[in-house]
Amino acid sequence: MSSTDEPKQADLEARVVELEIALSFERQTREALDEVVREFTARVEVLEARLSALGEQVRGTETDEVDDGSGYKFSG
C-alpha cells in the first residue's frame, strides 16, 4: 500500500464505522416504533370490542327495552 492509499483506507474505515452506527440507531428506532405500533394495535382492538358491545346495547334499547338497573329488562 502506498502512502496515498492510507488516507483513503482510513477514510473508508471511518465511513464504515459511521454507517454501522447509523444502522444500529435505525434498527433501535425501528424496534421501538414497532413496539409502539403493537401497543396501539392492541388498544384499538380493545376499543373496537367496546364499541361493538356498546352498539349491541344501543340496538337492544332501540327495541324499546328498558333497563332499570335491576338486571331485568322491561318492554316500554
VMD Tcl script that builds the backbone (N, CA, C; Angstrom):
set m [mol new atoms 228]
animate dup $m
set s [atomselect $m all]
$s set {name element resname resid chain x y z} {
  {N N MET 1 A 0.839 -1.173 0.000}
  {CA C MET 1 A 0.000 0.000 0.000}
  {C C MET 1 A 0.886 1.238 0.000}
  {N N SER 2 A 0.558 2.204 -0.822}
  {CA C SER 2 A 1.357 3.422 -0.855}
  {C C SER 2 A 0.847 4.394 0.185}
  {N N SER 3 A 1.605 5.437 0.403}
  {CA C SER 3 A 1.216 6.423 1.416}
  {C C SER 3 A -0.034 7.181 0.999}
  {N N THR 4 A -0.331 7.251 -0.298}
  {CA C THR 4 A -1.561 7.928 -0.739}
  {C C THR 4 A -2.785 7.064 -0.506}
  {N N ASP 5 A -2.573 5.745 -0.408}
  {CA C ASP 5 A -3.694 4.838 -0.148}
  {C C ASP 5 A -4.110 4.845 1.317}
  {N N GLU 6 A -3.197 5.152 2.211}
  {CA C GLU 6 A -3.501 5.112 3.653}
  {C C GLU 6 A -4.605 6.075 4.050}
  {N N PRO 7 A -4.584 7.336 3.621}
  {CA C PRO 7 A -5.695 8.226 3.997}
  {C C PRO 7 A -7.020 7.750 3.422}
  {N N LYS 8 A -7.009 7.209 2.220}
  {CA C LYS 8 A -8.239 6.707 1.632}
  {C C LYS 8 A -8.767 5.523 2.439}
  {N N GLN 9 A -7.884 4.641 2.838}
  {CA C GLN 9 A -8.269 3.484 3.638}
  {C C GLN 9 A -8.835 3.931 4.989}
  {N N ALA 10 A -8.187 4.878 5.624}
  {CA C ALA 10 A -8.666 5.398 6.913}
  {C C ALA 10 A -10.022 6.073 6.746}
  {N N ASP 11 A -10.185 6.806 5.646}
  {CA C ASP 11 A -11.476 7.456 5.390}
  {C C ASP 11 A -12.580 6.416 5.190}
  {N N LEU 12 A -12.252 5.364 4.454}
  {CA C LEU 12 A -13.239 4.309 4.224}
  {C C LEU 12 A -13.602 3.598 5.525}
  {N N GLU 13 A -12.614 3.315 6.355}
  {CA C GLU 13 A -12.880 2.657 7.634}
  {C C GLU 13 A -13.738 3.536 8.527}
  {N N ALA 14 A -13.449 4.835 8.536}
  {CA C ALA 14 A -14.240 5.771 9.342}
  {C C ALA 14 A -15.673 5.827 8.824}
  {N N ARG 15 A -15.819 5.808 7.518}
  {CA C ARG 15 A -17.147 5.851 6.920}
  {C C ARG 15 A -17.939 4.578 7.256}
  {N N VAL 16 A -17.258 3.434 7.219}
  {CA C VAL 16 A -17.911 2.173 7.566}
  {C C VAL 16 A -18.385 2.211 9.020}
  {N N VAL 17 A -17.558 2.731 9.899}
  {CA C VAL 17 A -17.941 2.841 11.313}
  {C C VAL 17 A -19.157 3.749 11.453}
  {N N GLU 18 A -19.163 4.874 10.749}
  {CA C GLU 18 A -20.300 5.795 10.799}
  {C C GLU 18 A -21.572 5.101 10.305}
  {N N LEU 19 A -21.449 4.342 9.229}
  {CA C LEU 19 A -22.611 3.630 8.693}
  {C C LEU 19 A -23.116 2.560 9.650}
  {N N GLU 20 A -22.188 1.871 10.312}
  {CA C GLU 20 A -22.592 0.857 11.286}
  {C C GLU 20 A -23.322 1.489 12.462}
  {N N ILE 21 A -22.852 2.642 12.899}
  {CA C ILE 21 A -23.517 3.362 13.998}
  {C C ILE 21 A -24.909 3.803 13.568}
  {N N ALA 22 A -25.001 4.361 12.362}
  {CA C ALA 22 A -26.294 4.818 11.850}
  {C C ALA 22 A -27.262 3.643 11.710}
  {N N LEU 23 A -26.764 2.524 11.200}
  {CA C LEU 23 A -27.608 1.343 11.042}
  {C C LEU 23 A -28.102 0.837 12.393}
  {N N SER 24 A -27.236 0.835 13.371}
  {CA C SER 24 A -27.617 0.396 14.710}
  {C C SER 24 A -28.697 1.299 15.294}
  {N N PHE 25 A -28.521 2.607 15.138}
  {CA C PHE 25 A -29.504 3.562 15.638}
  {C C PHE 25 A -30.838 3.371 14.931}
  {N N GLU 26 A -30.818 3.196 13.618}
  {CA C GLU 26 A -32.055 2.997 12.873}
  {C C GLU 26 A -32.738 1.693 13.281}
  {N N ARG 27 A -31.972 0.668 13.546}
  {CA C ARG 27 A -32.550 -0.604 13.982}
  {C C ARG 27 A -33.247 -0.425 15.336}
  {N N GLN 28 A -32.597 0.276 16.256}
  {CA C GLN 28 A -33.209 0.514 17.567}
  {C C GLN 28 A -34.483 1.339 17.425}
  {N N THR 29 A -34.432 2.344 16.562}
  {CA C THR 29 A -35.605 3.190 16.337}
  {C C THR 29 A -36.746 2.382 15.750}
  {N N ARG 30 A -36.444 1.543 14.776}
  {CA C ARG 30 A -37.467 0.712 14.139}
  {C C ARG 30 A -38.086 -0.246 15.157}
  {N N GLU 31 A -37.270 -0.838 16.019}
  {CA C GLU 31 A -37.792 -1.746 17.042}
  {C C GLU 31 A -38.686 -1.008 18.033}
  {N N ALA 32 A -38.289 0.211 18.411}
  {CA C ALA 32 A -39.105 0.998 19.334}
  {C C ALA 32 A -40.432 1.374 18.687}
  {N N LEU 33 A -40.389 1.772 17.430}
  {CA C LEU 33 A -41.625 2.124 16.726}
  {C C LEU 33 A -42.519 0.905 16.545}
  {N N ASP 34 A -41.924 -0.232 16.283}
  {CA C ASP 34 A -42.692 -1.463 16.146}
  {C C ASP 34 A -43.434 -1.768 17.436}
  {N N GLU 35 A -42.772 -1.586 18.562}
  {CA C GLU 35 A -43.403 -1.828 19.858}
  {C C GLU 35 A -44.577 -0.869 20.072}
  {N N VAL 36 A -44.406 0.393 19.705}
  {CA C VAL 36 A -45.484 1.378 19.845}
  {C C VAL 36 A -46.669 0.985 18.969}
  {N N VAL 37 A -46.391 0.580 17.736}
  {CA C VAL 37 A -47.463 0.173 16.830}
  {C C VAL 37 A -48.193 -1.036 17.391}
  {N N ARG 38 A -47.460 -2.002 17.943}
  {CA C ARG 38 A -48.103 -3.182 18.524}
  {C C ARG 38 A -48.993 -2.798 19.714}
  {N N GLU 39 A -48.516 -1.885 20.562}
  {CA C GLU 39 A -49.311 -1.448 21.711}
  {C C GLU 39 A -50.582 -0.738 21.254}
  {N N PHE 40 A -50.446 0.143 20.264}
  {CA C PHE 40 A -51.622 0.857 19.779}
  {C C PHE 40 A -52.588 -0.076 19.068}
  {N N THR 41 A -52.084 -1.072 18.380}
  {CA C THR 41 A -52.956 -2.055 17.735}
  {C C THR 41 A -53.784 -2.782 18.786}
  {N N ALA 42 A -53.146 -3.165 19.868}
  {CA C ALA 42 A -53.864 -3.851 20.944}
  {C C ALA 42 A -54.931 -2.927 21.550}
  {N N ARG 43 A -54.571 -1.666 21.725}
  {CA C ARG 43 A -55.537 -0.714 22.294}
  {C C ARG 43 A -56.715 -0.507 21.348}
  {N N VAL 44 A -56.438 -0.414 20.057}
  {CA C VAL 44 A -57.507 -0.244 19.072}
  {C C VAL 44 A -58.424 -1.458 19.087}
  {N N GLU 45 A -57.856 -2.643 19.186}
  {CA C GLU 45 A -58.682 -3.856 19.229}
  {C C GLU 45 A -59.603 -3.851 20.444}
  {N N VAL 46 A -59.092 -3.418 21.593}
  {CA C VAL 46 A -59.925 -3.330 22.796}
  {C C VAL 46 A -61.032 -2.311 22.584}
  {N N LEU 47 A -60.685 -1.164 22.021}
  {CA C LEU 47 A -61.700 -0.128 21.797}
  {C C LEU 47 A -62.745 -0.575 20.775}
  {N N GLU 48 A -62.319 -1.304 19.753}
  {CA C GLU 48 A -63.281 -1.829 18.786}
  {C C GLU 48 A -64.247 -2.798 19.459}
  {N N ALA 49 A -63.741 -3.644 20.342}
  {CA C ALA 49 A -64.609 -4.587 21.058}
  {C C ALA 49 A -65.596 -3.830 21.942}
  {N N ARG 50 A -65.111 -2.793 22.615}
  {CA C ARG 50 A -66.004 -1.996 23.470}
  {C C ARG 50 A -67.064 -1.288 22.633}
  {N N LEU 51 A -66.647 -0.751 21.497}
  {CA C LEU 51 A -67.593 -0.072 20.615}
  {C C LEU 51 A -68.647 -1.033 20.101}
  {N N SER 52 A -68.218 -2.223 19.755}
  {CA C SER 52 A -69.157 -3.238 19.293}
  {C C SER 52 A -70.160 -3.583 20.394}
  {N N ALA 53 A -69.668 -3.730 21.616}
  {CA C ALA 53 A -70.551 -4.039 22.743}
  {C C ALA 53 A -71.534 -2.895 22.983}
  {N N LEU 54 A -71.065 -1.679 22.876}
  {CA C LEU 54 A -71.961 -0.534 23.044}
  {C C LEU 54 A -73.001 -0.500 21.931}
  {N N GLY 55 A -72.569 -0.834 20.724}
  {CA C GLY 55 A -73.516 -0.898 19.611}
  {C C GLY 55 A -74.606 -1.921 19.868}
  {N N GLU 56 A -74.214 -3.057 20.422}
  {CA C GLU 56 A -75.200 -4.086 20.766}
  {C C GLU 56 A -76.161 -3.571 21.830}
  {N N GLN 57 A -75.646 -2.840 22.802}
  {CA C GLN 57 A -76.515 -2.282 23.846}
  {C C GLN 57 A -77.494 -1.285 23.253}
  {N N VAL 58 A -76.999 -0.456 22.340}
  {CA C VAL 58 A -77.867 0.540 21.712}
  {C C VAL 58 A -78.942 -0.159 20.889}
  {N N ARG 59 A -78.560 -1.180 20.153}
  {CA C ARG 59 A -79.558 -1.923 19.373}
  {C C ARG 59 A -80.590 -2.559 20.303}
  {N N GLY 60 A -80.172 -2.971 21.487}
  {CA C GLY 60 A -81.106 -3.543 22.460}
  {C C GLY 60 A -82.096 -2.517 22.962}
  {N N THR 61 A -81.644 -1.286 23.139}
  {CA C THR 61 A -82.549 -0.235 23.618}
  {C C THR 61 A -83.439 0.278 22.502}
  {N N GLU 62 A -83.047 0.078 21.258}
  {CA C GLU 62 A -83.877 0.514 20.139}
  {C C GLU 62 A -85.133 -0.336 20.012}
  {N N THR 63 A -85.135 -1.498 20.635}
  {CA C THR 63 A -86.330 -2.356 20.602}
  {C C THR 63 A -87.273 -2.030 21.749}
  {N N ASP 64 A -87.086 -0.840 22.306}
  {CA C ASP 64 A -87.939 -0.338 23.386}
  {C C ASP 64 A -87.795 -1.118 24.673}
  {N N GLU 65 A -86.657 -1.727 24.887}
  {CA C GLU 65 A -86.422 -2.381 26.165}
  {C C GLU 65 A -85.917 -1.338 27.142}
  {N N VAL 66 A -86.347 -1.445 28.365}
  {CA C VAL 66 A -85.935 -0.516 29.406}
  {C C VAL 66 A -85.209 -1.305 30.478}
  {N N ASP 67 A -84.032 -0.831 30.843}
  {CA C ASP 67 A -83.255 -1.484 31.895}
  {C C ASP 67 A -83.255 -0.546 33.091}
  {N N ASP 68 A -83.894 -0.967 34.177}
  {CA C ASP 68 A -83.973 -0.113 35.365}
  {C C ASP 68 A -82.808 -0.347 36.322}
  {N N GLY 69 A -81.816 -1.126 35.880}
  {CA C GLY 69 A -80.651 -1.385 36.715}
  {C C GLY 69 A -80.802 -2.610 37.583}
  {N N SER 70 A -81.959 -3.218 37.589}
  {CA C SER 70 A -82.199 -4.382 38.437}
  {C C SER 70 A -81.725 -5.672 37.789}
  {N N GLY 71 A -81.356 -5.564 36.519}
  {CA C GLY 71 A -80.961 -6.771 35.800}
  {C C GLY 71 A -82.081 -7.328 34.957}
  {N N TYR 72 A -83.281 -6.782 35.143}
  {CA C TYR 72 A -84.430 -7.203 34.347}
  {C C TYR 72 A -84.725 -6.132 33.309}
  {N N LYS 73 A -85.105 -6.574 32.124}
  {CA C LYS 73 A -85.472 -5.630 31.083}
  {C C LYS 73 A -86.975 -5.657 30.900}
  {N N PHE 74 A -87.526 -4.473 30.754}
  {CA C PHE 74 A -88.959 -4.333 30.595}
  {C C PHE 74 A -89.242 -3.706 29.249}
  {N N SER 75 A -90.280 -4.137 28.606}
  {CA C SER 75 A -90.716 -3.506 27.360}
  {C C SER 75 A -91.471 -2.248 27.734}
  {N N GLY 76 A -91.147 -1.173 27.023}
  {CA C GLY 76 A -91.757 0.093 27.414}
  {C C GLY 76 A -92.590 0.726 26.401}
}
mol reanalyze $m
mol bondsrecalc $m
mol representation Tube
mol addrep $m
